[in-house]
């Protein structure tokens, strides 16, 4: 089905009201897009944050009269005459196929490859993680995941235990298991992420070594490696929980951190960890270290 997008420039305080009005006018979907490339820090649970300059995008059937929609917003004073808006046709594509065609095998470090499950393995003798992320975050294409995978490739995880906090697609836990870890725990607030993690574990024949939990069910334990690729806010708020999963002498890696947030993360975790030099990739960063107190 062909589509048309109605794009309306707005300030953050007006964006949700405009979005609601677009939905009432028949928009099949409403999204909010950064209009001026402004960095956005993650919201707290239940909080909605929008960019100071936001483009509100309503998706309509191509047969809909979006000019009439815009006029209705004007007539109802949802927008005013100075508001900038425009309509763009959206090419009718199989977007899932488009994404699949552009997701290629990727190498991280010396041993580790992440391979889409529908493509051939480029290096059969490497450590190959076959991945289909489904609806969960984590393919290796984002710098936060890439930074963690590069770090993990350099570690000796043989016969070690792993906690993947905020496991998403399970990419880090499965990679650790394929690299030689004996068992892993995946924790995520999203049941779909837990499902995706287990499906990817089965795809890599390590399902017997991975157990997943919602936070309310998470076990009391300590592991040799703790991996947390989430966001800086939760990393700070949940520091006691995340740190508590790491045994003395164990390794910790944190990502989902903007470069300008590194100082706050390092300060918080340096109380319990001997930190390595943090790594930066683009605007994203990785913090890692070893927990103090080992005998």
Secondary structure, 3 states (H helix, E strand, C coil): CCEEEEEEEEEHHHHHHHHHHHHHCCCCEEEEEECCCCCCCCCCCCCCCCCCEEEEEEEEECCCCHHHHHHHHHHCCCCCCCCCEEEEEECCCCHHHHHHHCCCCEEECCCEEEEECCCCCCCCCCEEEEECCCCCCCCCCCHHHHHHHHHHHCCCCCCCEEEEECCCCCHHHHHHHHCCCCEEEEECCCHHHHHHHHHHHHHCCCHHHEEEECHHHCCCCCEEEEEEECCHHHHHHCHHHHHHCEEEEEEEEEEEEEHHHHHHHHHHHCCCEEECCCEEECCEEEEEEEECCCC
